[in-house]
Amino acid sequence: MAEIMEIEVLRYRPEEDNEPWTQRYQVPFTHEMSILEALTYIKDHLDSTLSYRWSCRMAICGSCGMMVNGKPKLGCKTFLRDYVSAGKIKLEPLANFPIERDLVVDMSDFMQKLEKIKPYIIPKEEKDLCDGEYIQTPKQLAQYKQFSQCINCGLCYAACPQYALKPEFLGPAALALLYRYNEDSRDGAKAERMKLVNQESGVWSCTFVGFCSEVCPKGVDPAAAIQLYKAESAKDYVIAMFKPED
Amino acid sequence: MDISQSKRKPYVRQVKKSWWLRNSFYTGYMLREGTCLFVGAYTVILLCGLLRLSQGPEAFAGWLHALHSPLAILFHLVALVACLFHAKTWFSLAPKAVRLFKGAELMPEKPIIMAQYIGLAAVSVIVLLIAILA
């Protein structure tokens, strides 16, 4: 008979609860079982009312982000076996986001911020299709590649105490993505995006806690993007003193 | 009854004042930031020394004498530990603020961190030599 592991889940059902509460489930433990699989077991065998998000099960869709023993993790990339010594697993919805239901959070603020930075290439000059592709060298690709690996899972926002204390802060993923597009040799909208960077809610709201990079499941390193752009923003400020825009 | 009526009621969790005790990473961050108080206090003491020096040899001797008190020695020991911790944590974070490429390859973090320790050692030796030789 399989060993049993107790999993605590923070429950919140808006139609009946006024605040979240904890429910415990006994889940059969197997060495290969991920947190997401454990949740599927609960949903299939123990409690069909439990809500959580998931899609790809292979750490690429970014849907199954949640707090595992207080740390933001992807459910599909986190395994029960790593918590045997801890003796317990406590699952909560991603921190710093409003709870929609059980482990599902409302990410609309995050989505709006992503949209705000114009996360697409805005070419310097529009080219006709007949003129061919926008060519890029491997070296030019290397300049931003790391920052293009973001899967929008929101783990970095759940790790950022500044976002919790100051919700207007643009936040780690949006700024990392902003860096990604600004540093793309095919893009020409840097000056436009720098206006967002230079605002108080831009890079200057970051106090360099650095936990965002620590929890990123894809090694994007948003803290690095933000620190690099603090220097860029300071440069922008000095240049603007000598060269006013209008 | 309108069955399409939304039951949405997003629950917003409050940030407790003790948020930085929630995990060791946050506590480490607060400790790192906290050490700047000692760095600041030490700077003020040094500036006082400079001020006293400008006021003449007697004033400077008085400042030096004050530094011999057990309290001042204790403060300097604590400040030294705080400054070393401050330097170590910032040195380890520095690679995030520089992005050096060797061709298309990003330079690893280790040499950047090591270069700072070498720089610190070099400056310390120079200052020590000046102090001994002067």
Interface residues (C-beta under 8 A of the other chain):
Chain A: Y12 P14 E15 E19 P20 G70 K71 A95 P98 I99 E100 D106 P138 K139 L141 A142 Q143 Q146 P161 A164 L165 T207 F208 V209 G210 F211 S213 E214 D221 A223 A224 Q227 L228 K230 A231
Chain B: K7 R8 K9 P10 Y11 V12 R13 V15 W19 W20 R22 N23 F25 Y26 Y29 E33 L93 P95 K96 A97 V98 R99 F101 G103 A104 E105 L106
